Amino acid sequence: MRSFPRLSPFATLTFVLLATAAPGHLEPEAERPASSRRVFGIQVPDVVPHEFYYTRGIYTGGGRRWGGYGRSWTIDYPKSDRQFLLGVKRLLDIDAYGMEHAVALDDPELNRFPFLYMVEVGQTAMTESEIAGLRRYLQAGGFLVVDDFWGSYEWEVWESQITRVFPEYHIVDIPIDHPLMNTVYPIKEILQVPNVGNAHRGVTSEQDGYVPHCRGIFDDQGRLLVVINWNTDLGDAWEWAEDPYYPLKYSTFAWEMGINFIVYSMSH
Amino acid sequence: MESIFAFLFKYRPFVFEKGHFALSAPWSMIGIVAFGVVVLGALSFSYTRVRGKSRWQDRVILGSIRAAALAVILFCLFRPKLMLSTVVPQRNFLGILIDDSQSMQIADQDGARSAFVARTLGSPDSALFKALAERFQLRFFRFSSTADRVADATQVRYTGRESRLGHSLEAARTELAGLPVSGLVVVSDGADNSGVGLTESLLALKGAGVPVFTVGLGRERFEKDIEISRVDAPRSVLLGTSLVVDLLVRQNGYRGSKITVFVEDAGRIVGSREVELPPDGQAAPVRVHFTVTEAGPRVFRFRIAPQAGELVTPNNQQDALILVNDRRDRVLYFEGEPRWEVKFIRRAVDADKNLQVVVLQRTAQDKFLRLSVDSANELIGGFPKTREELFRYRGLILGSVEAGFFTPDQLRMIADFVSQRGGGLLALGGRRSFSEGGYTGTSVADVLPVALGPRAGSDSMPFFAEMKVEPTPAGLSSPITQIGPTEEASAQRWKTLPELSTFNPIGTVKPGATTLLTGSGRDLRSRQAVLAYQRYGRGKSAAFTVQDSWLWQMHASIPLEDQTHETLWRQLLRWIVSDVPFEVTVTASRDRVSPGDPVTLTAEVDDDRYFRINNAVVTAQVVAPTGEKQTIPLDWTVSRDGEYRGTFTPKAEGLYAITVSGNQGSRALPPATAYVQATPLSTEYFDAEMHAPLLKRIAEETGGRFYTPATVSTLPEDVSYTQSGAAVVEEKDLWDMPILFLLLVGLVSAEWGYRRKRGLA
C-alpha cells in the first residue's frame, strides 16, 4: 500500500471524518439502542444486526511515518473493507454488514465481533489495556488476521507486540495443507501480494521482505488464534481490485485467502 | 359395635350376611293372618267406640302403639329363622397361607408379625388353632413368590424376598383342587410387589366359590420410618454425563428434619443432596445430581443414613443399574450459512469425547463445508437424501436453513428421523429458521415443540428482538439447563448472563411440550419460549430459538474460565442423543432381580432404514457371572412389529451380560447389549406397612372377611358358615332375639306412659 493516488473525494472526506472521530469506547450494553449500532464512534442506524462484521482493530501506533497521528490502523480504510465485503457477499451466502467497522482493542464491545483484521502491525505500539483486551478477546474465541507489514524490522516490532499478548505461545508457519488453506478455496501456494504502486511497476516486495509468509499462533489446545500475513498486502489487493492495471491473480488470491479466513474463523 | 349388634340380634352381622331369612310358623299362615286381622279389627273398633275425656288424637296414638305391640307378637308367632349353610366338621379342608416374606419379621405390633403366627397358628394349644382344627382339615402353605405346602406354621422361615399374592392364591387353589375346600385363610401384611394385578386371580377364586379370609398383620402406618420409595434413573447414559436422578422420599415421624441423600458408585460418594423432610405420610421428590465417570454397567446406590428410632432401615437405600457407555454419539449439524454458532458449538463440545458433531455448512449456493466427517465420502452429496444416510446419526441440529432447501421427501425424512428412527432433533433460531424459514405447514413443523404461525418481518426488514433469557421452574431443575453445581447456583448464574437475540417470534408452545427457558425483552409482545422440547413418536424434538448463544462464551462480561456455554451445549446435545435407539435394542423386564426370578428380554429390531422387521432370526446370548453362556432364542411376539421376546432365569448372584444378535436373510444385524444384576433384593422392606385395603378387597371380592389380630377370634366360626365344601343347612331361631323383647317392653311402657301423661289410666 503506502500510496493514495486515486483517492476519491468521497473516500477522502470519509477518511477525514473517521480519522478525526474518537475511536472505540462504546457505551455500556444497557444504554445501546437496539435500533442502532455504533461504528467507529458514530451511531449508525442498524435496525437488525448482521451475523458477520468485518471488524478492523484500532490500535495505538503508527508514528511519524503516518503523519504523526498514530493512525497506521486506518491504512486502506475504508475502501478496502467495503470492496472486500462486496466480494465476500457475492461469493458467500453470508449475512455480512457491508460497510467498514472498526473497534478499539480495549473496547469491551469488541467481543461481539469474533473476526478481527489488523493492518500495518509493524507499526503497533499497543497500550497495556489494548494488550489485555486483545488477549482476552482471542482467548474467549476471537480470531485475528494481520496483514500488510514487511521486512525484518516490522516483523520484530510485531513479534515483540504479539509476544506481549501471548508470551506463552510461539509463532509458527501455517502449513499449506492446514484446513485454513482449504476451507472454501484450495490454496496451493502463498503468493506475495504487492501494494498497488508496486504492482504497477511489476514489483512485489517491500523493504527486505522478499518471501511471503502465512504464519499463525495456536493455543495449547491446537486452536488457531492469529493468522499473520507477512511480506504481503492482501488489503491493497481488495482495495484496488477494480483497477484494471492491478493484476487479477493477486486480487483473486487475496479474496480466496480472505474468504477462507472468514469461513474458517466461523467454523473452527 | 359388632358385640352390641350380636347382643341385640343374637348373632353377629356376618352370620346375617351369610344366612337367609325364613318363617316357619307351626300353624297355618292364613290362620295367623286371619287372627291378626280379627284382633286388629276388634282393637280399632273398641278404640273408636271409646268416649270419655280422650280426644281422637289420643285414640290414634294409643291404638297405633297397641297395634305395633301386637305386630311384634305376631312376628314371633311366625317363628322367624335364619337359614345357614354350615360345614360338616372335619369333612372340609381349609387352606392357610402364611406370608413367608422378610417383611413379616418387622416388629411393628406386639412383637414381630411372625410372632403372631407362631402364637396362634404355630401352636396346637392356641384357641384359634384348636377352633379351626375342630372344624376343618387344615392345609398350611407358605408363600412369597409362590405358594408351597408345608406341614405346619412352624416351617415358615420368613425369608422370602417377594410377595406375589395373586400368584400364591392361585397356586394354593390349584393344590387343593378336587378337595372340599371351605376357603383359604391368608395371613399377611398385604404387601404385593409382583407388579401384577390381582383381578384375574380373584375372579378365578370367586368362580370356584372359594372365599378368602384375610388376616392383616402389622401397622398401617409406621411411627418412625424414612424410605426411598422410588428411583427414576436412566438405563443407559454416555460416559461423563452430568446425570439427574429423581427420588421419592417418604417419611413418618421426622417431619421437618434435614437429612442427606448420598449417591455412591462402588462405595465412592459421587453426589449428595440435603433434603428437608415433608409432613408425615407425604412423599417428597428429591433430585440429585452427579456425574458418571466410570464406563460399563454401574450400580449406583442412593442412601439415607438410618435415623434415631427408625423402625425399618433396609428401605433407606435403593440401587439402580445404569449402563455407562463410552461410545461417541454422532450428531449432524446442518447449517445454512456461515454462522458463529457453528464455531462456538463445536468449540463447546470439542473436549467431549463422547459427542461428535458432524457439520455440514452451506457456504454458498450448492457449496458445502464438511467438518468432523469420518470419511471422504460422508455427506459428499450434501444433506442426506436417503433414510440410511440420515438415520446413521443419533441427533440432528437444523441451523438457519430455509425449508425450501429441502425436498418434500427430505422434510418427511427429517420428521421420520424423530418419529420412527427415534432420533433427537434440535432446531436453532435464525433468519431462516421456524416460520421465518418457511417451515409452517411442513412435516418438520409437526415435529417441533413450538407452534409455527405466519412469518414475521420481511427479507429487507426481518423481525429482531433482544431478550433476557430465564429458566422456567422446569428449567431450573432440568439436567439440560443446570449451569451451576447446584440448582441455587444455577439459578443465580442465569440471572447474570448477557442478553441474546432472536429473529423468530415464537407464539406458543405446543400442548404437552416442556419449556425450559423463556425470554423477555422490550421488542417482544410477551415472554417467548427460548428452549422447549417434546417427545414425538419414538424420539424427541427441541427448539432453541435464539440465534447467538455464542455470546455466552464471547461476551465481555463472561469470565474466561466460565464454562456456562460449554456446559449448556454439552448437556443439551447429550440429552438430544440420550435414549436414542439403535437398529436393535434389548431391554430386560427388570434390570435387578433376585436369583431364581425369571427375566423377560424384549428386543426391538429394525433394519438400517429403521423399518420394523418381523422375519429376523434373533437370539440372545446370556453370559452368567460364572462365565457360563446360554443362548436364548427370541421369538417375534406377533402383536407388535419388530418385537421379539424370550425369557431366562438367572441362578447365581452377579451381573449377567446379554448380547442380542440376529440376521435378516444374509444380513447380520448389529448386536445390542444389556445387563441384569441378580442380587438378593430387599424389596420386602419397601412399602412394608400393612396394606389393609388390599386384604379387604381380596376378602370382599371372594366372599370372605378381613381380620386383624384383635378380631381374628371369630374366624373359625365365620369360615364354618361357608357354602363351599361339604355343608349342611342349619336353622337359627330369631323369635327369641333380645331386640324383640325389648321392643315389646318398650311399646307397652310407651302406652302406659302416654296414658299417665294424658290422665287416661
Interface residues (C-beta under 8 A of the other chain):
Chain A: E29 A34 V47 V48 P49 E51 F52 L91 L92 D93 I94 D95 P108 E109 L110 N111 R112 P114 R136 Q139 A140 G141 G142 T183 V184 Q221 R223 I262 V263 S265 M266 S267 H268
Chain B: G336 E337 P338 R339 W340 V342 K343 F344 R346 R347 D350 V359 Q361 R362 T363 A364 Q365 K367 L369 L371 R431 M461 P462 F464 A465 E466 P498 E499 S501 F503 R522 D523 W550 L551 Q553 M554 H555 A556 S557 I558 L560
